[in-house]
Amino acid sequence: MRKLASIVLMIIFLWLSVSGCKKESCCNPENQDLEGTWQLEGYRDLKTNMLKEIPANDGRNVVYTFQDDGQEGMISGKTYSNTVGGSYEILGGSKLMVTNFGGSKVGEPEWSGKAWLRYGEYRYEIRDNWLSIYQETDSEKMIFRKK
C-alpha cells in the first residue's frame, strides 16, 4: 500500500511540475521583451511598495521607445519638456546596461527629471503591459505602461 501511495504521489508531483506554467513569459524571465513604447505612470517606493503617480499635467509625459535586436538597442523618446535618446545592452536575467543617454534637462519638473536614465546597470520586470525599471542604488522604481 505504501509503495502504491508513493507512486501516486510521484506521478502527481511530476504532473504538477510539467503543467504548472503555461505562459512562456511566466516561466522564462529572459523572455521579457522591452521593445515598444512605454509611458511613465509613476514611481514605486522600494521599501514601502507605495506608488506615487505622476501629477496631472497638460498631456505631456515621459515616453520612451525601446528597439533592440535582443542584445543591443536604442532608446528614443521625450520627457515633459525635451527630446532624449540613448543606447543599451541586454545583459540577461532581466538586466540591461544603459551605455549612453542624453538630451536636455531644461525646464523639467522634478518628477520628469527623475526618469532620466543614468549610465549603468538596471533591473527591469515586465508584467502584462507594465514595465518597472530601477538601479540597485535607487529608492524607487519607475513604472511605465505600454502604449
C-alpha positions as CSV (number, residue, x, y, z in Angstrom):
1,M,0.0,0.0,0.0
2,R,2.8,2.4,0.8
3,K,4.5,1.7,-2.5
4,L,1.3,2.5,-4.4
5,A,0.9,5.7,-2.4
6,S,4.5,6.7,-3.2
7,I,4.0,6.1,-6.9
8,V,0.8,8.1,-7.0
9,L,2.4,11.0,-5.1
10,M,5.4,10.9,-7.5
11,I,3.1,11.0,-10.6
12,I,1.1,13.9,-9.1
13,F,4.3,15.8,-8.4
14,L,5.7,15.2,-11.9
15,W,2.4,16.2,-13.4
16,L,2.3,19.5,-11.4
17,S,5.9,20.2,-12.3
18,V,5.3,19.8,-16.0
19,S,1.9,21.5,-16.2
20,G,2.4,24.3,-13.6
21,C,3.1,27.1,-16.0
22,K,1.6,27.5,-19.4
23,K,2.8,31.1,-20.3
24,E,6.3,31.3,-21.7
25,S,6.8,34.7,-20.1
26,C,5.9,33.4,-16.7
27,C,8.4,30.6,-16.8
28,N,11.2,32.3,-18.7
29,P,12.3,35.7,-17.2
30,E,14.7,36.0,-20.2
31,N,11.7,36.5,-22.4
32,Q,10.9,39.9,-21.2
33,D,10.8,41.9,-24.4
34,L,11.5,45.7,-23.8
35,E,10.6,46.6,-27.4
36,G,7.9,49.1,-27.7
37,T,6.7,52.5,-26.5
38,W,6.3,53.0,-22.7
39,Q,4.7,55.9,-20.9
40,L,5.7,56.8,-17.3
41,E,2.9,56.4,-14.8
42,G,4.7,56.9,-11.5
43,Y,7.3,55.8,-9.1
44,R,7.1,52.8,-6.6
45,D,9.0,53.1,-3.4
46,L,11.2,50.0,-3.0
47,K,10.8,49.9,0.8
48,T,7.1,50.7,1.3
49,N,5.8,49.5,-2.1
50,M,3.7,52.6,-2.3
51,L,3.0,54.0,-5.8
52,K,3.4,57.8,-6.3
53,E,1.6,58.6,-9.5
54,I,2.9,61.5,-11.7
55,P,1.0,64.7,-11.2
56,A,-1.8,65.7,-13.6
57,N,-0.3,67.7,-16.4
58,D,-1.3,69.2,-19.7
59,G,-0.9,65.9,-21.6
60,R,2.9,66.0,-21.7
61,N,4.6,63.0,-20.2
62,V,7.8,60.9,-20.2
63,V,7.6,58.4,-23.1
64,Y,10.4,56.1,-24.1
65,T,10.6,53.7,-27.1
66,F,13.0,50.8,-26.9
67,Q,14.2,49.0,-30.0
68,D,16.7,46.2,-29.9
69,D,18.0,43.0,-31.6
70,G,17.9,41.0,-28.4
71,Q,21.5,42.1,-27.5
72,E,21.8,45.8,-28.2
73,G,19.3,48.6,-28.6
74,M,18.3,52.2,-28.9
75,I,16.1,54.3,-26.7
76,S,14.3,57.3,-28.1
77,G,11.6,59.5,-26.6
78,K,10.6,62.6,-24.8
79,T,10.4,63.9,-21.2
80,Y,8.0,66.5,-20.1
81,S,10.0,69.3,-21.9
82,N,12.7,67.7,-24.0
83,T,13.6,65.0,-26.5
84,V,16.0,62.3,-25.3
85,G,17.8,59.3,-26.7
86,G,20.5,56.7,-26.0
87,S,21.6,53.1,-26.2
88,Y,21.6,50.0,-24.1
89,E,22.7,46.3,-24.0
90,I,20.6,43.4,-22.8
91,L,22.6,41.6,-20.1
92,G,20.1,38.7,-19.5
93,G,18.4,37.9,-16.3
94,S,16.1,40.9,-16.6
95,K,19.0,43.3,-16.6
96,L,20.2,45.9,-19.0
97,M,23.1,48.3,-19.2
98,V,22.4,51.9,-20.3
99,T,25.5,52.7,-22.3
100,N,24.5,56.2,-23.4
101,F,21.6,58.6,-22.7
102,G,21.3,62.2,-23.4
103,G,19.2,65.3,-24.1
104,S,18.5,68.5,-22.3
105,K,17.0,68.8,-18.8
106,V,16.0,72.4,-19.3
107,G,12.5,73.1,-17.9
108,E,12.0,69.6,-16.5
109,P,9.8,69.3,-13.4
110,E,11.3,67.1,-10.7
111,W,9.1,64.0,-11.5
112,S,10.2,64.1,-15.1
113,G,13.8,64.7,-14.4
114,K,13.9,61.6,-12.1
115,A,13.1,59.5,-15.2
116,W,16.5,60.3,-16.7
117,L,18.3,57.0,-17.4
118,R,21.8,57.3,-16.0
119,Y,24.7,55.2,-17.3
120,G,24.8,51.8,-15.7
121,E,23.0,48.6,-14.9
122,Y,19.3,48.4,-14.4
123,R,16.9,45.7,-13.4
124,Y,13.6,45.5,-15.1
125,E,10.4,43.5,-15.0
126,I,7.5,43.3,-17.4
127,R,4.1,42.1,-16.3
128,D,1.2,42.3,-18.8
129,N,1.5,45.9,-20.1
130,W,3.6,47.3,-17.2
131,L,7.4,47.8,-17.1
132,S,9.2,48.6,-13.8
133,I,12.9,49.6,-14.1
134,Y,15.4,50.7,-11.5
135,Q,19.1,50.6,-10.5
136,E,20.2,48.7,-7.3
137,T,21.1,52.0,-5.6
138,D,17.7,53.6,-6.3
139,S,15.0,54.0,-3.6
140,E,12.2,53.9,-6.3
141,K,11.4,52.1,-9.4
142,M,10.0,53.8,-12.4
143,I,6.6,52.4,-13.5
144,F,5.7,52.6,-17.2
145,R,2.6,51.4,-19.1
146,K,2.9,50.1,-22.6
147,K,1.3,52.4,-25.2
